[in-house]
Amino acid sequence: MDNRQEKMYEMEALMRHVYKKLRQEMNLIYDNEISRNEFFILKKLYEHGPQKSSDLSKMLNVSASHITAVTDSLIEKEWIERVRSNNDRRIVVIHLTNKGKQTLELFEKRKTDFLLEKFSDLSNEDIESFIKLFNKMLNK
């Protein structure tokens, strides 16, 4: 195996390891109160307003059944609610509740604080280099 190929394998292994470690640490930040999937749904509702399940499914690139399972959990926690359209009773729109908004803001702050601490040893230039390289990889 040539040196470039060895370096690519090393880089791929390191990326997997970093991603896994970040996910584990983020789960600790979420304190087993909220799953990553629940967080992403709350965030989409916060950013885009009320949505149909099918639209959330497309936004998050997951199945409709997955959205149903996660939204059921969010309803139990009173973080979202399903509201039927007055114009067309077949249409159900998912709304973020005030409790859901407060929860999202709490965990968003925890996440931000964690990331600021996690990457505190990196300079702005280092972070910009990471962003540039990751974008380069995505656009390949």
N, CA, C and O of each residue as an XYZ file, in Angstrom:
560
protein
N       0.847     -1.172      0.000
C       0.000      0.000      0.000
C       0.898      1.243      0.000
O       1.860      1.331      0.763
N       0.564      2.199     -0.871
C       1.397      3.400     -0.924
C       1.051      4.353      0.218
O       0.037      4.184      0.896
N       1.899      5.347      0.420
C       1.788      6.274      1.549
C       0.477      7.054      1.509
O      -0.154      7.249      2.548
N       0.055      7.505      0.323
C      -1.183      8.282      0.214
C      -2.385      7.431      0.632
O      -3.270      7.902      1.347
N      -2.405      6.201      0.190
C      -3.508      5.307      0.546
C      -3.530      5.049      2.051
O      -4.599      5.032      2.662
N      -2.367      4.850      2.644
C      -2.288      4.652      4.091
C      -2.823      5.877      4.833
O      -3.552      5.746      5.816
N      -2.460      7.052      4.360
C      -2.922      8.294      4.994
C      -4.442      8.456      4.849
O      -5.105      8.926      5.774
N      -4.987      8.072      3.707
C      -6.441      8.153      3.520
C      -7.154      7.226      4.498
O      -8.165      7.607      5.089
N      -6.630      6.004      4.674
C      -7.230      5.071      5.630
C      -7.121      5.596      7.059
O      -8.060      5.487      7.848
N      -5.961      6.166      7.377
C      -5.779      6.739      8.709
C      -6.762      7.896      8.924
O      -7.378      8.004      9.984
N      -6.904      8.758      7.914
C      -7.825      9.884      8.013
C      -9.262      9.397      8.178
O     -10.006      9.928      9.004
N      -9.649      8.407      7.411
C     -11.016      7.868      7.493
C     -11.269      7.286      8.884
O     -12.331      7.515      9.462
N     -10.319      6.547      9.419
C     -10.468      5.960     10.746
C     -10.560      7.058     11.813
O     -11.374      6.964     12.731
N      -9.740      8.082     11.694
C      -9.773      9.193     12.646
C     -11.110      9.942     12.566
O     -11.665     10.324     13.597
N     -11.621     10.149     11.371
C     -12.902     10.843     11.216
C     -14.024     10.043     11.882
O     -14.868     10.612     12.575
N     -14.031      8.725     11.672
C     -15.041      7.883     12.325
C     -14.926      7.967     13.834
O     -15.930      8.072     14.537
N     -13.697      7.920     14.329
C     -13.459      7.956     15.772
C     -13.895      9.306     16.360
O     -14.547      9.346     17.404
N     -13.539     10.400     15.697
C     -13.916     11.736     16.172
C     -15.433     11.878     16.170
O     -16.014     12.380     17.132
N     -16.079     11.435     15.085
C     -17.538     11.532     14.988
C     -18.210     10.725     16.099
O     -19.156     11.200     16.727
N     -17.728      9.513     16.339
C     -18.297      8.660     17.385
C     -18.114      9.309     18.759
O     -19.038      9.324     19.572
N     -16.922      9.841     19.012
C     -16.654     10.473     20.306
C     -17.536     11.709     20.502
O     -18.081     11.915     21.586
N     -17.678     12.529     19.460
C     -18.534     13.709     19.557
C     -19.982     13.315     19.831
O     -20.653     13.950     20.645
N     -20.464     12.282     19.163
C     -21.835     11.817     19.390
C     -22.025     11.359     20.826
O     -23.033     11.684     21.453
N     -21.063     10.608     21.353
C     -21.152     10.136     22.733
C     -21.147     11.309     23.710
O     -21.919     11.330     24.668
N     -20.285     12.272     23.466
C     -20.210     13.433     24.352
C     -21.466     14.294     24.239
O     -21.935     14.844     25.236
N     -22.007     14.411     23.037
C     -23.246     15.169     22.852
C     -24.395     14.481     23.587
O     -25.249     15.155     24.164
N     -24.425     13.157     23.570
C     -25.462     12.436     24.311
C     -25.383     12.742     25.802
O     -26.409     12.803     26.479
N     -24.174     12.933     26.315
C     -24.031     13.321     27.718
C     -24.575     14.732     27.934
O     -25.180     15.012     28.969
N     -24.363     15.613     26.968
C     -24.885     16.980     27.051
C     -26.412     16.942     27.088
O     -27.046     17.690     27.832
N     -26.985     16.068     26.281
C     -28.439     15.946     26.237
C     -28.977     15.233     27.478
O     -30.185     15.184     27.710
N     -28.045     14.676     28.275
C     -28.377     14.167     29.601
C     -29.496     13.131     29.595
O     -30.264     13.040     30.553
N     -29.589     12.363     28.541
C     -30.620     11.334     28.389
C     -32.038     11.881     28.530
O     -32.983     11.109     28.689
N     -32.196     13.200     28.473
C     -33.523     13.819     28.526
C     -34.116     13.950     27.131
O     -35.334     13.952     26.955
N     -33.239     14.060     26.148
C     -33.685     14.293     24.781
C     -32.753     13.533     23.844
O     -31.534     13.558     24.014
N     -33.326     12.865     22.865
C     -32.493     12.161     21.887
C     -32.053     13.150     20.816
O     -32.636     14.225     20.670
N     -31.033     12.780     20.080
C     -30.574     13.647     18.988
C     -31.697     13.859     17.976
O     -31.872     14.963     17.459
N     -32.458     12.799     17.694
C     -33.555     12.918     16.732
C     -34.641     13.866     17.236
O     -35.191     14.655     16.468
N     -34.944     13.785     18.524
C     -35.921     14.713     19.105
C     -35.400     16.150     18.992
O     -36.145     17.065     18.640
N     -34.125     16.331     19.292
C     -33.509     17.648     19.207
C     -33.627     18.208     17.787
O     -33.996     19.367     17.600
N     -33.312     17.374     16.783
C     -33.354     17.841     15.392
C     -34.766     18.236     14.973
O     -34.945     19.217     14.251
N     -35.763     17.489     15.413
C     -37.145     17.841     15.073
C     -37.539     19.154     15.740
O     -38.131     20.020     15.096
N     -37.218     19.309     17.021
C     -37.517     20.568     17.702
C     -36.826     21.740     16.995
O     -37.413     22.808     16.820
N     -35.588     21.525     16.599
C     -34.826     22.584     15.940
C     -35.465     22.969     14.604
O     -35.567     24.155     14.290
N     -35.892     21.990     13.822
C     -36.537     22.286     12.537
C     -37.846     23.040     12.745
O     -38.150     23.975     12.004
N     -38.619     22.639     13.745
C     -39.871     23.338     14.025
C     -39.606     24.768     14.491
O     -40.346     25.687     14.141
N     -38.560     24.949     15.273
C     -38.182     26.275     15.757
C     -37.757     27.173     14.590
O     -38.145     28.339     14.508
N     -36.951     26.600     13.692
C     -36.411     27.376     12.570
C     -37.442     27.639     11.474
O     -37.454     28.718     10.882
N     -38.314     26.654     11.199
C     -39.202     26.728     10.035
C     -40.671     26.883     10.392
O     -41.511     27.035      9.504
N     -40.992     26.846     11.680
C     -42.391     26.948     12.082
C     -43.091     25.605     11.945
O     -42.457     24.598     11.631
N     -44.402     25.590     12.179
C     -45.174     24.348     12.120
C     -44.985     23.630     10.782
O     -44.902     24.259      9.727
N     -44.919     22.297     10.852
C     -44.662     21.481      9.659
C     -45.526     20.236      9.658
O     -45.943     19.751     10.710
N     -45.791     19.725      8.469
C     -46.414     18.409      8.339
C     -45.323     17.358      8.554
O     -44.142     17.619      8.325
N     -45.729     16.185      8.990
C     -44.768     15.093      9.212
C     -43.986     14.791      7.941
O     -42.778     14.559      7.988
N     -44.671     14.795      6.820
C     -44.002     14.474      5.553
C     -42.916     15.503      5.230
O     -41.873     15.154      4.678
N     -43.159     16.760      5.571
C     -42.147     17.792      5.322
C     -40.945     17.609      6.247
O     -39.802     17.779      5.823
N     -41.201     17.265      7.503
C     -40.089     16.986      8.429
C     -39.281     15.789      7.947
O     -38.052     15.786      8.019
N     -39.975     14.789      7.461
C     -39.321     13.593      6.946
C     -38.348     13.953      5.822
O     -37.221     13.460      5.784
N     -38.792     14.813      4.915
C     -37.935     15.242      3.798
C     -36.771     16.093      4.297
O     -35.635     15.914      3.859
N     -37.054     17.016      5.209
C     -36.006     17.899      5.735
C     -34.887     17.115      6.401
O     -33.707     17.428      6.239
N     -35.274     16.090      7.153
C     -34.303     15.328      7.939
C     -33.834     14.064      7.229
O     -32.978     13.336      7.733
N     -34.409     13.812      6.044
C     -34.030     12.646      5.247
C     -34.186     11.329      6.023
O     -33.293     10.483      6.053
N     -35.366     11.198      6.649
C     -35.703      9.975      7.379
C     -37.099      9.531      6.949
O     -37.816     10.275      6.281
N     -37.473      8.332      7.331
C     -38.778      7.801      6.940
C     -39.909      8.472      7.718
O     -39.711      9.011      8.807
N     -41.081      8.420      7.131
C     -42.270      8.974      7.785
C     -42.551      8.231      9.091
O     -42.964      8.844     10.076
N     -42.330      6.920      9.103
C     -42.578      6.149     10.321
C     -41.612      6.569     11.436
O     -41.974      6.561     12.613
N     -40.395      6.931     11.060
C     -39.433      7.415     12.053
C     -39.925      8.728     12.664
O     -39.866      8.913     13.880
N     -40.408      9.631     11.821
C     -40.935     10.912     12.309
C     -42.108     10.661     13.256
O     -42.210     11.304     14.300
N     -42.986      9.736     12.898
C     -44.135      9.422     13.747
C     -43.686      8.936     15.118
O     -44.211      9.378     16.139
N     -42.721      8.035     15.142
C     -42.234      7.489     16.417
C     -41.618      8.594     17.287
O     -41.885      8.662     18.487
N     -40.805      9.448     16.685
C     -40.146     10.501     17.455
C     -41.160     11.559     17.902
O     -41.095     12.046     19.031
N     -42.095     11.914     17.015
C     -43.079     12.925     17.405
C     -44.008     12.400     18.496
O     -44.459     13.171     19.342
N     -44.297     11.108     18.488
C     -45.098     10.534     19.580
C     -44.404     10.771     20.920
O     -45.042     11.138     21.907
N     -43.090     10.557     20.941
C     -42.319     10.776     22.160
C     -42.333     12.259     22.559
O     -42.458     12.587     23.739
N     -42.204     13.139     21.581
C     -42.205     14.577     21.857
C     -43.561     15.057     22.365
O     -43.635     15.972     23.184
N     -44.627     14.439     21.879
C     -45.978     14.783     22.360
C     -46.133     14.369     23.815
O     -46.691     15.113     24.621
N     -45.641     13.185     24.150
C     -45.700     12.717     25.543
C     -44.986     13.685     26.480
O     -45.417     13.893     27.614
N     -43.903     14.269     26.007
C     -43.129     15.216     26.818
C     -43.732     16.622     26.781
O     -43.248     17.531     27.455
N     -44.777     16.786     26.000
C     -45.472     18.072     25.831
C     -44.587     19.134     25.193
O     -44.724     20.321     25.489
N     -43.672     18.705     24.310
C     -42.780     19.631     23.626
C     -43.322     20.021     22.257
O     -42.934     21.045     21.695
N     -44.222     19.199     21.724
C     -44.889     19.524     20.457
C     -46.351     19.113     20.578
O     -46.746     18.422     21.517
N     -47.146     19.556     19.601
C     -48.531     19.100     19.525
C     -48.915     18.969     18.058
O     -48.401     19.674     17.190
N     -49.834     18.045     17.812
C     -50.380     17.880     16.463
C     -51.672     18.668     16.390
O     -52.522     18.571     17.275
N     -51.816     19.456     15.323
C     -53.006     20.289     15.152
C     -53.601     20.005     13.769
O     -52.912     20.084     12.753
N     -54.887     19.675     13.755
C     -55.584     19.447     12.482
C     -55.930     20.783     11.840
O     -56.299     21.740     12.519
N     -55.805     20.826     10.533
C     -56.159     22.023      9.781
C     -57.669     22.232      9.830
O     -58.435     21.277      9.707
N     -58.090     23.468     10.008
C     -59.519     23.783      9.969
C     -60.063     23.679      8.548
O     -61.232     23.349      8.345
N     -59.210     23.961      7.568
C     -59.638     23.933      6.167
C     -59.727     22.529      5.595
O     -60.608     22.232      4.788
N     -58.809     21.668      6.017
C     -58.774     20.296      5.499
C     -58.409     19.377      6.659
O     -57.244     19.302      7.048
N     -59.382     18.689      7.205
C     -59.205     17.859      8.406
C     -58.210     16.713      8.199
O     -57.749     16.105      9.166
N     -57.884     16.423      6.950
C     -56.907     15.354      6.682
C     -55.482     15.807      6.979
O     -54.595     14.980      7.196
N     -55.266     17.111      6.989
C     -53.928     17.660      7.187
C     -53.668     17.893      8.677
O     -54.432     18.567      9.368
N     -52.567     17.314      9.140
C     -52.138     17.479     10.527
C     -50.779     18.175     10.512
O     -49.847     17.742      9.833
N     -50.689     19.256     11.272
C     -49.457     20.042     11.325
C     -48.882     19.938     12.737
O     -49.611     19.978     13.728
N     -47.572     19.805     12.800
C     -46.881     19.686     14.088
C     -46.394     21.063     14.513
O     -45.710     21.758     13.762
N     -46.760     21.442     15.732
C     -46.398     22.742     16.300
C     -45.477     22.544     17.491
O     -45.619     21.585     18.250
N     -44.545     23.451     17.643
C     -43.671     23.496     18.810
C     -44.436     24.191     19.935
O     -45.003     25.263     19.725
N     -44.457     23.597     21.117
C     -45.110     24.241     22.261
C     -44.113     25.180     22.947
O     -42.918     25.145     22.653
N     -44.604     26.006     23.849
C     -43.705     26.883     24.617
C     -42.714     26.053     25.417
O     -41.538     26.404     25.519
N     -43.193     24.947     25.985
C     -42.310     24.054     26.751
C     -41.234     23.465     25.830
O     -40.077     23.328     26.227
N     -41.623     23.122     24.606
C     -40.665     22.597     23.627
C     -39.632     23.638     23.238
O     -38.451     23.325     23.092
N     -40.078     24.884     23.068
C     -39.170     25.978     22.722
C     -38.167     26.201     23.845
O     -36.975     26.370     23.589
N     -38.641     26.203     25.082
C     -37.744     26.388     26.224
C     -36.736     25.245     26.320
O     -35.560     25.464     26.609
N     -37.208     24.030     26.074
C     -36.327     22.863     26.120
C     -35.264     22.959     25.044
O     -34.085     22.721     25.306
N     -35.675     23.307     23.835
C     -34.715     23.458     22.740
C     -33.672     24.519     23.079
O     -32.476     24.297     22.886
N     -34.108     25.649     23.574
C     -33.176     26.731     23.910
C     -32.187     26.297     24.989
O     -31.010     26.652     24.926
N     -32.650     25.537     25.972
C     -31.770     25.023     27.017
C     -30.694     24.110     26.436
O     -29.507     24.276     26.717
N     -31.125     23.137     25.615
C     -30.163     22.183     25.066
C     -29.294     22.813     23.980
O     -28.156     22.389     23.779
N     -29.809     23.807     23.286
C     -29.001     24.526     22.294
C     -27.875     25.270     23.015
O     -26.743     25.296     22.532
N     -28.178     25.870     24.158
C     -27.148     26.567     24.941
C     -26.114     25.576     25.465
O     -24.912     25.837     25.410
N     -26.589     24.432     25.975
C     -25.646     23.416     26.457
C     -24.732     22.950     25.329
O     -23.528     22.781     25.522
N     -25.319     22.744     24.149
C     -24.538     22.294     22.996
C     -23.512     23.351     22.608
O     -22.354     23.024     22.349
N     -23.921     24.599     22.568
C     -23.007     25.690     22.200
C     -21.867     25.787     23.199
O     -20.704     25.890     22.808
N     -22.189     25.754     24.477
C     -21.154     25.813     25.517
C     -20.180     24.644     25.379
O     -18.968     24.822     25.502
N     -20.714     23.449     25.124
C     -19.879     22.265     24.944
C     -18.930     22.445     23.759
O     -17.730     22.195     23.874
N     -19.479     22.886     22.610
C     -18.651     23.024     21.411
C     -17.589     24.113     21.587
O     -16.454     23.949     21.139
N     -17.951     25.218     22.233
C     -16.966     26.273     22.484
C     -15.818     25.743     23.339
O     -14.654     26.046     23.078
N     -16.145     24.953     24.357
C     -15.118     24.363     25.210
C     -14.319     23.300     24.454
O     -13.092     23.260     24.543
N     -15.007     22.455     23.721
C     -14.377     21.346     22.997
C     -13.326     21.851     22.009
O     -12.253     21.263     21.871
N     -13.649     22.940     21.329
C     -12.753     23.445     20.294
C     -11.980     24.693     20.730
O     -11.486     25.449     19.894
N     -11.882     24.899     22.041
C     -11.226     26.108     22.552
C      -9.741     26.167     22.206
O      -9.175     27.256     22.115
N      -9.102     25.014     22.012
C      -7.678     24.998     21.688
C      -7.410     25.284     20.208
O      -6.262     25.486     19.811
N      -8.463     25.302     19.400
C      -8.282     25.575     17.974
C      -8.414     27.070     17.704
O      -9.276     27.745     18.266
N      -7.556     27.565     16.846
C      -7.649     28.978     16.460
C      -8.798     29.138     15.465
O      -9.305     28.155     14.924
N      -9.198     30.371     15.235
C     -10.225     30.633     14.223
C      -9.769     30.136     12.853
O     -10.575     29.651     12.059
N      -8.474     30.262     12.588
C      -7.923     29.789     11.313
C      -8.021     28.273     11.211
O      -8.327     27.741     10.144
N      -7.763     27.568     12.322
C      -7.903     26.107     12.327
C      -9.343     25.715     11.995
O      -9.587     24.828     11.177
N     -10.273     26.380     12.635
C     -11.691     26.068     12.426
C     -12.086     26.375     10.984
O     -12.804     25.599     10.355
N     -11.618     27.503     10.465
C     -11.911     27.844      9.072
C     -11.321     26.814      8.123
O     -11.935     26.492      7.106
N     -10.134     26.291      8.437
C      -9.515     25.244      7.608
C     -10.352     23.976      7.627
O     -10.561     23.355      6.585
N     -10.842     23.580      8.822
C     -11.724     22.418      8.914
C     -12.961     22.607      8.044
O     -13.342     21.715      7.286
N     -13.576     23.767      8.160
C     -14.794     24.044      7.389
C     -14.499     23.951      5.898
O     -15.266     23.355      5.142
N     -13.402     24.532      5.487
C     -13.021     24.515      4.068
C     -12.793     23.080      3.586
O     -13.262     22.697      2.515
N     -12.067     22.291      4.389
C     -11.783     20.909      3.999
C     -13.047     20.050      3.976
O     -13.231     19.253      3.056
N     -13.917     20.200      4.973
C     -15.146     19.426      4.996
C     -16.040     19.791      3.811
O     -16.648     18.916      3.194
N     -16.117     21.081      3.497
C     -16.901     21.495      2.338
C     -16.309     20.940      1.044
O     -17.044     20.547      0.138
N     -15.006     20.909      0.963
C     -14.329     20.353     -0.208
C     -14.703     18.868     -0.371
O     -14.955     18.399     -1.481
N     -14.734     18.148      0.745
C     -15.079     16.723      0.704
C     -16.549     16.527      0.318
O     -16.878     15.608     -0.432
N     -17.418     17.380      0.823
C     -18.854     17.255      0.508
C     -19.148     17.551     -0.955
O     -20.058     16.961     -1.538
N     -18.397     18.442     -1.540
C     -18.655     18.862     -2.915
C     -17.939     18.011     -3.954
O     -17.981     18.320     -5.145
N     -17.297     16.967     -3.523
C     -16.545     16.079     -4.441
C     -17.490     15.112     -5.085
O     -17.069     14.280     -5.889
